[in-house]
Amino acid sequence: MGKLKYKIQVNPEKTARAMGRNIPISRKHAREICKSINGMKLDEAVKFLEDVIAMKRPVLFRRHCKKVGHRKGKLGWHAGRYPVKAAKAILKILNNAKANAEYKGLNTEKLRIKHISTNKGITIKRYMPRAFGRATPKFQETVHIQVILEEYH
């Protein structure tokens, strides 16, 4: 397996990075959450993900929104969901990036998400045996998530 590199090159003295590999969450949910929190301040993004986990604030589904229920409130978009499992995984990666920033000596109150993206990971292929010698595929998709935090002034 090849090495997964970060998508953008940044100044290592003013940034902190973290990456999660082969996380067993939905690619759709990961994409929509990453799109929602990209560019946010770190504290706002953590608060947003905690609200999603508590089912107080929905993640707006802009691309994968067919047959997705509407959410009340003036959100700027009609379709949304509460992807709790994906929000917990991304929150864990954000906390890792924050710890990396503390280790580097960056001010953690002045961090914003410069870049966050998701890529397709491996597919874990399993099969469930059925009657008459048949089998049903039971595939599990995974994702890679990378985060770059930057200190703003």
C-alpha positions in Angstrom: 0.0 0.0 0.0 1.3 3.4 -0.9 1.9 6.3 1.4 -1.0 8.7 1.8 0.2 12.3 1.5 -1.5 15.5 2.6 -3.2 17.3 -0.3 -1.7 20.8 0.4 1.7 21.9 1.4 1.8 24.4 4.3 4.3 26.1 6.6 5.0 23.5 9.3 5.8 26.2 12.0 2.3 27.7 11.9 0.2 24.6 11.3 -0.6 21.3 12.9 -1.8 18.2 11.1 -3.6 15.0 11.9 -4.9 12.1 9.8 -7.3 9.2 10.4 -6.9 6.2 8.1 -9.4 3.4 7.4 -12.2 4.8 9.6 -15.3 2.6 9.3 -17.8 5.5 8.6 -19.9 6.5 5.7 -18.2 8.4 2.9 -21.3 10.5 2.3 -21.5 11.5 6.0 -17.8 12.2 6.2 -17.9 14.4 3.0 -20.8 16.5 4.2 -19.4 17.0 7.7 -16.0 18.0 6.2 -17.7 20.5 3.9 -19.6 22.0 6.8 -16.7 22.6 9.1 -14.0 23.6 6.6 -12.7 27.1 7.4 -14.3 27.2 10.9 -12.4 28.1 14.0 -11.5 25.0 15.9 -13.7 25.8 18.9 -16.7 26.4 16.7 -16.1 23.2 14.8 -15.8 21.2 18.0 -19.1 22.8 19.3 -20.8 22.0 16.0 -19.8 18.3 16.1 -20.9 18.0 19.8 -24.3 19.5 18.8 -24.5 17.0 16.0 -23.7 14.1 18.4 -26.4 15.4 20.8 -28.8 15.7 17.8 -29.4 19.4 18.4 -28.0 20.7 15.1 -28.2 18.9 11.8 -25.5 18.5 9.1 -26.8 20.0 5.9 -26.7 17.5 3.0 -26.0 19.5 -0.1 -24.7 16.9 -2.5 -26.2 13.6 -1.4 -29.7 14.9 -0.5 -32.1 12.7 -2.5 -34.8 11.4 -0.2 -33.3 13.1 2.9 -35.7 14.5 5.3 -36.1 18.3 5.9 -35.0 19.9 9.1 -36.7 22.8 10.8 -35.2 26.2 11.3 -33.6 28.7 9.0 -30.5 26.8 8.0 -30.1 28.0 4.4 -30.8 24.5 3.1 -33.7 22.1 3.5 -32.1 18.6 3.7 -30.1 17.5 6.7 -29.3 14.6 9.0 -27.5 13.7 12.3 -24.5 11.5 11.4 -23.5 10.7 15.0 -20.9 8.0 14.2 -19.1 10.1 11.6 -19.2 13.2 13.9 -17.6 11.2 16.7 -14.8 10.0 14.4 -14.0 13.5 13.0 -14.2 15.0 16.5 -11.5 12.5 17.6 -9.2 13.6 14.7 -9.8 17.3 15.5 -8.7 16.6 19.1 -5.6 14.8 17.8 -4.7 17.8 15.6 -5.3 20.2 18.6 -2.9 18.0 20.8 -0.3 18.2 18.0 -0.7 22.0 17.9 -0.2 22.2 21.7 2.9 20.0 21.4 4.3 22.4 18.7 3.6 25.4 21.0 0.8 27.0 18.9 -1.9 29.0 20.6 -4.9 26.7 20.7 -7.5 29.5 21.1 -6.4 30.9 17.7 -6.7 27.9 15.5 -8.8 27.5 12.5 -9.4 24.6 10.1 -7.4 25.5 7.0 -8.0 22.2 5.2 -10.1 19.1 5.9 -10.8 16.4 3.4 -11.9 12.9 3.0 -10.8 10.1 0.7 -12.0 6.7 -0.1 -10.3 4.0 2.0 -10.2 0.3 1.6 -13.4 -1.8 1.3 -13.5 -4.7 3.8 -15.1 -7.5 1.9 -17.1 -10.1 3.8 -19.8 -12.6 2.7 -22.8 -13.9 4.6 -23.7 -17.5 3.8 -27.2 -18.1 2.6 -29.4 -21.1 1.7 -28.6 -23.5 -1.2 -24.9 -22.6 -1.3 -25.3 -19.0 -2.1 -23.7 -16.0 -0.3 -24.6 -12.3 0.2 -21.9 -9.7 0.1 -21.5 -7.7 3.3 -19.0 -5.0 2.3 -17.9 -2.3 4.7 -16.5 1.0 3.3 -13.8 3.0 5.1 -12.5 6.6 4.7 -9.3 8.5 5.2 -9.6 11.9 6.8 -6.9 14.6 6.9 -7.0 17.9 8.9 -4.7 20.8 8.8 -5.1 23.5 11.5 -3.6 27.0 11.1 -2.9 29.7 13.6 -4.7 32.9 12.6 -4.1 36.5 14.0 
